Amino acid sequence: MVTKKTRFLIVFAVLCGTSLSLAHSVMAQCYLGQHDDVICPRNGAPVAGGTDGGEGPIVTIIDPSPHIGVYIPEFPIYIEIPIKPNPYQPPPPCVPVKPTPPPPDTKIPPGPPPPPPTGSCQDFMAAMRKSESSGGCVSGVNYTCVNSINCIGAYQFCPSTLRQYYSGSSSSFLNDPAAQDQAFMKLVQANWSYLKSKGACQAMGKTIDGATITPAALVGAAHLGGAGGVAKFLNTNGGYNPSDGHTRLSDYANKFGGFDLSSCGISCP
């Protein structure tokens, strides 16, 4: 019959051996309290504190292999109890995760800057006269040009616009080139003032419907389609780009965009 004491020794030995073998320690000591109960190594030889006395009931387990042997005097047997290795594995060390870099900038890089404007206000005025009154006149040419819808002069002022910038008669206007030049510059400055108030300077350098936006491009286009029409052209990014039957706003912007009008007050701050 296996006594409680024997069962205790077996369990105690297993626990001690388990702790030993899992840690792979070379030595562990267990206190047993009786000389006739001895825990032996795997080869069966008694260890310190055997049955014939000695220094006291201190028993040393020196076998690091994953089993333990127990000698039980009540029964002439030697028991080997295999010990399962501990399945626990320490977690791998923490590896810092590198932050994911932001995606590359997908914005389209700006194109090369437009060439610097050339020419002067006088050159701009001469180009506008040539464009407006060198052909299509029913009578006269240049400063004396009158077209089929009664727009007159070198800059083709139509009656409603002419009344805003000239107080004389149509015939006196046709015979006064200086008055025509003055009326034209007043119109250009009024158009530019309106366009600046609508944010035109924020559009400088953009390309809209093939036209590079400059102050001269905008006031040139405004002479064709009015300042309100040019503001709408800018706000719709070229979606509004009407034609008079032959020419669109963007065509005039391209034609006159290369002039430097800063000497006559047409520029962005």
C-alpha positions in Angstrom: 0.0 0.0 0.0 1.4 3.4 -1.0 1.3 5.7 2.1 0.5 9.4 2.1 4.1 10.0 2.9 5.2 8.1 -0.2 2.8 9.9 -2.5 4.0 13.1 -1.0 7.6 12.2 -1.8 6.8 11.3 -5.3 4.9 14.6 -5.9 7.6 16.5 -4.1 10.4 14.9 -6.1 8.5 15.5 -9.4 8.0 19.2 -8.5 11.7 19.6 -7.5 12.9 17.8 -10.6 10.5 19.8 -12.8 11.8 23.0 -11.5 15.3 21.8 -11.9 15.1 20.3 -15.4 13.1 23.2 -16.8 15.7 25.7 -15.5 18.5 23.4 -16.5 20.1 23.9 -13.2 22.9 21.6 -12.2 21.9 21.3 -8.5 18.9 21.6 -6.2 18.4 20.6 -2.6 15.3 19.2 -1.0 14.8 18.5 2.7 13.0 15.1 3.3 12.9 14.6 7.1 13.5 10.7 7.0 16.8 8.8 6.5 15.0 5.9 4.8 13.5 8.0 2.0 16.0 8.9 -0.6 15.8 10.6 -4.0 18.3 9.2 -6.3 19.9 10.3 -9.6 19.1 8.6 -12.9 21.9 5.9 -12.5 20.2 4.6 -9.3 23.1 5.5 -6.9 22.1 7.0 -3.6 23.1 10.5 -3.1 24.3 12.4 0.1 22.2 11.7 3.1 21.7 7.9 2.4 20.1 5.3 4.6 23.3 4.7 6.6 23.3 8.2 8.1 25.6 11.0 7.4 25.3 14.7 7.7 21.6 14.7 7.9 18.7 14.2 5.6 19.9 16.7 2.9 19.4 15.2 -0.6 21.0 16.7 -3.7 19.6 16.2 -7.2 22.4 16.5 -9.7 20.8 15.2 -12.9 19.9 18.0 -15.3 18.1 15.7 -17.8 14.4 16.1 -18.2 13.3 13.3 -15.8 13.7 12.4 -12.1 14.2 9.1 -10.4 12.7 8.2 -7.0 13.8 5.3 -4.8 11.0 4.2 -2.3 12.2 1.8 0.5 8.8 0.5 1.2 8.9 -1.1 -2.3 12.1 -2.5 -3.9 11.5 -0.5 -7.0 13.2 2.5 -8.6 10.8 4.8 -10.4 11.8 7.1 -13.3 9.2 9.8 -14.0 9.7 11.6 -17.3 9.3 15.4 -17.2 7.8 17.2 -20.1 9.7 20.3 -21.2 7.9 23.5 -20.5 6.1 24.5 -23.7 6.4 28.2 -22.8 8.6 30.2 -25.0 9.5 33.8 -24.2 8.1 36.3 -26.7 10.5 37.7 -29.3 12.0 41.0 -28.4 10.0 44.0 -29.5 11.2 45.4 -32.8 10.2 49.0 -33.3 8.0 49.4 -36.4 9.3 52.0 -38.7 6.7 54.6 -39.6 5.3 54.3 -43.1 6.7 57.2 -45.1 4.1 59.5 -46.6 3.3 58.9 -50.3 5.3 61.0 -52.7 3.8 64.3 -53.6 1.6 63.8 -56.6 1.1 67.4 -57.4 2.1 68.4 -60.9 5.1 70.6 -60.6 4.6 74.1 -61.9 5.8 74.7 -65.4 8.6 77.1 -66.4 7.8 80.7 -65.7 6.5 82.7 -68.6 9.0 84.8 -70.5 9.2 88.3 -69.1 6.9 90.8 -70.8 8.4 93.2 -73.4 7.3 96.3 -75.0 5.6 99.3 -73.4 2.2 100.9 -73.1 2.7 102.6 -76.4 3.6 99.3 -78.0 0.5 97.7 -76.5 -1.7 100.5 -77.9 -0.2 100.2 -81.3 -0.8 96.4 -81.3 -4.4 97.0 -80.3 -5.0 99.6 -83.0 -3.6 97.2 -85.6 -5.8 94.4 -84.4 -9.0 96.5 -84.1 -9.0 98.8 -87.0 -6.6 97.6 -89.8 -9.4 95.7 -91.5 -13.2 95.3 -91.4 -13.8 99.0 -91.6 -16.8 100.1 -93.7 -15.2 103.5 -94.0 -11.8 105.0 -93.0 -8.9 103.1 -91.5 -7.1 103.2 -88.1 -8.3 106.3 -86.2 -11.1 107.0 -88.7 -12.4 103.4 -88.9 -16.1 102.8 -88.6 -17.3 99.2 -88.8 -20.7 97.7 -89.7 -22.2 97.9 -86.2 -21.1 101.6 -85.8 -18.1 100.9 -83.5 -15.6 103.7 -84.3 -12.0 104.8 -84.1 -8.7 103.0 -83.8 -9.8 101.0 -80.8 -13.4 100.3 -82.0 -15.4 102.0 -79.3 -19.0 101.0 -79.6 -21.6 103.8 -78.7 -22.4 102.7 -75.2 -18.8 102.4 -74.2 -17.8 105.6 -75.9 -20.3 107.6 -73.9 -18.6 106.5 -70.7 -15.1 107.7 -71.7 -15.7 110.6 -74.1 -18.1 113.4 -73.9 -17.9 114.8 -77.5 -19.6 113.7 -80.6 -18.7 110.6 -82.7 -17.4 112.8 -85.5 -15.1 114.8 -83.2 -13.8 111.6 -81.7 -12.9 110.2 -85.1 -10.9 113.3 -85.9 -9.0 113.4 -82.6 -6.4 110.6 -82.3 -5.1 111.9 -78.9 -8.7 111.7 -77.5 -9.0 108.2 -78.7 -5.7 107.2 -77.0 -6.8 108.8 -73.8 -10.2 107.1 -73.9 -8.6 103.8 -74.5 -6.2 104.1 -71.6 -9.1 105.1 -69.3 -11.0 102.0 -70.4 -7.9 99.8 -69.8 -7.3 101.1 -66.3 -11.0 100.8 -65.4 -11.0 97.2 -66.6 -7.8 96.4 -64.7 -9.2 98.0 -61.5 -12.3 95.7 -61.7 -10.3 92.6 -62.5 -7.9 93.2 -59.5 -10.9 93.5 -57.2 -12.0 90.0 -58.5 -8.7 88.4 -57.6 -6.9 88.6 -61.0 -3.5 88.9 -59.4 -3.9 85.4 -57.8 -4.1 84.0 -61.4 -0.9 85.4 -62.6 1.3 82.8 -64.3 -1.4 80.3 -64.8 -2.2 78.8 -68.2 -5.9 78.8 -69.0 -7.1 77.4 -72.2 -3.6 77.8 -73.7 -3.2 81.4 -72.6 -0.6 82.4 -70.0 -2.2 84.9 -67.6 -0.5 88.3 -67.3 -2.0 91.8 -66.6 -1.7 92.6 -70.3 -3.4 89.3 -71.3 -6.4 90.2 -69.1 -6.9 93.8 -70.2 -6.3 92.7 -73.8 -9.1 90.0 -73.5 -11.3 92.5 -71.7 -11.2 94.8 -74.7 -13.0 91.9 -76.6 -15.3 90.5 -74.0 -15.5 93.1 -71.2 -14.0 92.9 -67.7 -16.9 90.9 -66.4 -16.5 88.3 -69.1 -12.8 88.0 -68.3 -13.5 87.6 -64.6 -15.9 84.8 -65.5 -13.2 83.3 -67.7 -10.8 83.2 -64.8 -13.4 81.9 -62.3 -14.4 79.0 -64.5 -10.8 78.2 -65.4 -11.6 78.8 -69.1 -15.0 77.1 -69.0 -16.4 80.4 -70.1 -14.5 81.4 -73.2 -16.9 83.0 -75.7 -16.2 84.1 -79.3 -17.4 87.1 -81.3 -17.7 84.7 -84.2 -14.0 84.8 -85.1 -12.0 85.3 -81.9 -12.2 83.9 -78.3 -11.1 85.6 -75.1 -8.1 83.2 -74.8 -7.0 84.3 -78.3 -6.9 87.9 -77.2 -5.1 86.9 -74.0 -2.5 85.2 -76.0 -2.1 88.0 -78.5 -1.6 90.8 -75.9 -0.1 88.9 -72.9 3.5 89.6 -73.6 3.5 93.4 -73.0 4.8 95.1 -69.9 2.1 97.6 -68.8 3.6 98.5 -65.4 4.6 102.0 -66.7 0.9 102.8 -67.2 -0.2 101.4 -63.9 -1.3 97.9 -65.1 0.5 95.5 -62.7 0.1 93.4 -59.6 1.6 94.6 -56.3 
